[in-house]
Amino acid sequence: MIPVKICGITNEEDALCAAAHGVAAVGFIFYPPSPRFIDPRKARAVIDALPTQVVRVGVFVNETESMIRRILGDCRLDMIQLHGDETPEFCRRFPPERVIKALDLKHDADLDRVEAFDVAAILVDARKDGLYGGTGQKADWALAKKIQKPLILAGGLTEDNILAGIQTVNPAALDINSGVESRPGKKDAGKIAGMMKMIKQATIGETSPPIFLRRDRP
């Protein structure tokens, strides 16, 4: 099955629901303007309740290196997702196998930027009205499928388009947020169950290079 990350987790109930339905990873957004922002102390409590096999990803937008490292340690995160305007040089301050870089692709010329990033995967999302993600807008699949690096497809994925996204882009992993919510910051258990069932049925037996990596934990 293609690995799935449910992003924008704000509470233990949603985190455990995602884990119970077989997600590979969950994402915690440490960006205060986001409606899905979670305080690092609360995130740590949710993280401690998760099964050990679920990868914990911290999402940051134009944050300082020192703050990222602080939250990385305090919350015992496995990976970081840099979802802002971070440069390739900034990304190289962290182990490449632990970094996911989000990009909004609008033109063919944007594909040239991809090669400069030495990261575990490129996540393609859609920005709108100054929001860096979680907009519910579909990413540009035509551009996304041209990326040669490991690709995580995000951006407005729902039960109505998830299978088409998999077939069109053939990503290494999926990142789902607003498409399984009842409102921003609150996941819908029925939508998670339905989406995961569809993905499992569509990608059973398929294997992808590992994207979401756990760190050693006690």
C-alpha positions as CSV (number, residue, x, y, z in Angstrom):
1,M,0.0,0.0,0.0
2,I,1.2,3.5,-0.7
3,P,2.2,5.3,2.5
4,V,-0.2,7.9,3.8
5,K,0.3,10.8,6.1
6,I,-2.6,12.5,7.8
7,C,-1.6,16.1,8.5
8,G,-3.0,18.8,10.7
9,I,-3.5,16.6,13.8
10,T,-4.6,18.7,16.8
11,N,-5.8,16.1,19.3
12,E,-5.2,12.6,20.6
13,E,-8.6,11.2,19.3
14,D,-7.8,12.1,15.7
15,A,-4.2,10.9,16.0
16,L,-5.3,7.5,17.3
17,C,-8.0,7.2,14.7
18,A,-5.5,7.8,11.9
19,A,-3.1,5.2,13.4
20,A,-5.9,2.7,13.7
21,H,-6.7,2.9,10.0
22,G,-3.1,2.2,9.0
23,V,-1.5,5.6,8.2
24,A,2.3,5.6,8.0
25,A,2.7,9.1,9.5
26,V,0.9,11.9,11.1
27,G,1.7,15.6,10.9
28,F,1.7,18.3,13.5
29,I,1.6,21.9,12.3
30,F,3.8,24.3,14.4
31,Y,2.8,27.4,12.5
32,P,0.6,29.7,14.7
33,P,-1.4,31.4,11.8
34,S,-2.6,28.0,10.7
35,P,-6.1,26.9,11.9
36,R,-4.5,23.5,12.6
37,F,-1.7,24.9,14.8
38,I,-0.9,22.8,17.8
39,D,1.2,23.9,20.8
40,P,4.4,21.8,21.1
41,R,3.5,20.8,24.6
42,K,0.1,19.4,23.6
43,A,1.7,17.8,20.5
44,R,4.1,15.9,22.8
45,A,1.3,14.5,24.8
46,V,-0.5,13.3,21.6
47,I,2.8,11.9,20.3
48,D,3.4,9.9,23.5
49,A,0.0,8.2,23.0
50,L,0.7,7.1,19.4
51,P,1.7,3.5,18.5
52,T,5.5,3.3,18.0
53,Q,5.2,2.4,14.3
54,V,3.6,5.7,13.3
55,V,6.1,8.3,12.1
56,R,5.8,11.8,13.7
57,V,6.3,14.7,11.4
58,G,6.6,18.3,12.5
59,V,5.5,21.0,10.0
60,F,7.2,24.3,10.0
61,V,6.8,27.5,7.9
62,N,9.8,29.9,7.7
63,E,10.8,29.0,11.3
64,T,14.3,29.5,12.7
65,E,16.7,26.7,12.9
66,S,17.0,26.9,16.7
67,M,13.2,26.7,17.2
68,I,12.9,23.7,14.8
69,R,15.7,21.9,16.6
70,R,14.1,22.7,20.0
71,I,10.7,21.3,19.0
72,L,12.3,18.4,17.1
73,G,13.8,17.3,20.4
74,D,11.1,18.3,22.8
75,C,8.4,16.5,20.8
76,R,10.5,13.5,19.8
77,L,9.7,14.1,16.1
78,D,11.0,11.7,13.5
79,M,11.0,14.1,10.5
80,I,10.5,17.7,9.7
81,Q,8.4,19.2,6.9
82,L,9.5,22.6,5.7
83,H,6.4,24.2,4.2
84,G,7.5,27.8,3.7
85,D,10.0,29.6,1.6
86,E,13.0,27.7,3.0
87,T,16.1,27.6,0.7
88,P,18.1,24.6,-0.3
89,E,20.9,25.9,2.0
90,F,18.6,26.1,5.0
91,C,17.3,22.5,4.3
92,R,20.9,21.3,4.3
93,R,21.3,22.2,8.0
94,F,19.3,19.1,8.8
95,P,19.9,15.4,7.9
96,P,18.5,15.1,4.4
97,E,16.8,11.8,5.1
98,R,14.7,13.5,7.8
99,V,13.5,16.5,5.7
100,I,10.4,16.9,3.5
101,K,10.3,20.1,1.5
102,A,7.0,21.4,0.3
103,L,6.7,23.3,-2.9
104,D,3.9,25.0,-4.8
105,L,4.5,24.4,-8.5
106,K,2.8,26.8,-10.9
107,H,5.1,26.8,-14.0
108,D,7.5,24.5,-15.7
109,A,10.3,26.8,-14.6
110,D,9.4,25.8,-11.0
111,L,10.7,22.3,-11.7
112,D,14.2,23.7,-11.8
113,R,14.0,24.5,-8.1
114,V,13.3,20.9,-7.2
115,E,16.8,19.7,-8.1
116,A,18.5,22.0,-5.7
117,F,16.9,20.4,-2.6
118,D,18.8,17.5,-1.0
119,V,15.9,16.1,1.0
120,A,14.0,12.8,1.6
121,A,11.1,13.9,-0.5
122,I,9.4,16.8,-2.3
123,L,5.8,17.4,-1.2
124,V,3.7,19.2,-3.8
125,D,0.9,21.3,-2.4
126,A,-1.2,24.3,-3.4
127,R,-0.9,27.8,-1.8
128,K,-3.8,30.3,-1.9
129,D,-4.5,33.7,-0.4
130,G,-1.2,33.8,1.6
131,L,-1.8,30.3,3.1
132,Y,1.0,27.9,2.7
133,G,-1.1,24.7,2.8
134,G,-4.4,23.2,4.0
135,T,-6.2,25.3,1.4
136,G,-8.3,22.5,0.0
137,Q,-7.0,23.4,-3.5
138,K,-5.7,20.8,-5.8
139,A,-2.0,20.9,-6.7
140,D,-0.8,20.9,-10.3
141,W,-0.7,17.2,-11.1
142,A,0.7,17.8,-14.6
143,L,3.8,19.4,-13.1
144,A,4.0,17.1,-10.1
145,K,4.3,14.0,-12.2
146,K,7.4,15.5,-13.9
147,I,9.4,15.5,-10.6
148,Q,12.2,12.9,-10.6
149,K,12.7,12.9,-6.8
150,P,10.6,11.0,-4.4
151,L,7.2,12.8,-4.4
152,I,4.5,13.2,-1.8
153,L,1.2,14.3,-3.3
154,A,-0.8,16.8,-1.3
155,G,-3.3,19.5,-2.0
156,G,-7.1,19.1,-1.8
157,L,-7.1,15.3,-1.9
158,T,-10.6,13.9,-1.2
159,E,-12.5,10.7,-1.8
160,D,-13.6,12.2,-5.1
161,N,-10.1,12.7,-6.6
162,I,-7.7,10.5,-4.6
163,L,-7.7,7.6,-7.0
164,A,-7.2,9.9,-10.0
165,G,-4.3,11.5,-8.2
166,I,-2.6,8.2,-7.6
167,Q,-3.1,7.1,-11.2
168,T,-2.1,10.4,-12.8
169,V,0.9,11.3,-10.6
170,N,2.1,7.9,-9.3
171,P,3.5,9.5,-6.1
172,A,5.7,7.7,-3.6
173,A,3.3,8.8,-0.8
174,L,0.2,10.8,0.0
175,D,-0.5,13.7,2.4
176,I,-4.1,14.3,3.3
177,N,-5.4,17.1,5.5
178,S,-8.6,19.0,4.7
179,G,-10.1,16.1,2.7
180,V,-10.7,14.1,5.9
181,E,-12.0,17.0,8.1
182,S,-15.3,18.0,9.5
183,R,-13.9,21.5,10.1
184,P,-10.3,22.9,10.1
185,G,-8.4,21.1,12.8
186,K,-11.0,18.4,13.5
187,K,-10.7,15.1,11.5
188,D,-13.8,13.1,10.6
189,A,-13.4,9.4,11.5
190,G,-15.7,8.3,8.8
191,K,-13.8,10.2,6.1
192,I,-10.5,8.8,7.3
193,A,-11.9,5.3,7.2
194,G,-13.4,5.7,3.8
195,M,-10.3,7.4,2.3
196,M,-7.9,4.8,3.7
197,K,-10.1,1.9,2.4
198,M,-10.0,3.4,-1.1
199,I,-6.2,3.8,-1.0
200,K,-5.6,0.3,0.3
201,Q,-7.8,-1.2,-2.4
202,A,-6.1,0.8,-5.1
203,T,-2.5,0.2,-4.1
204,I,-2.5,-3.2,-2.4
205,G,0.7,-5.0,-3.2
206,E,2.5,-1.9,-4.4
207,T,5.8,-0.9,-2.9
208,S,7.5,2.5,-2.7
209,P,10.9,3.5,-1.5
210,P,10.6,4.3,2.2
211,I,9.7,8.0,2.7
212,F,8.5,8.3,6.3
213,L,11.4,7.1,8.6
214,R,11.3,6.6,12.3
215,R,14.1,7.5,14.6
216,D,15.3,5.1,17.2
217,R,13.1,5.6,20.3
218,P,13.2,4.0,23.8
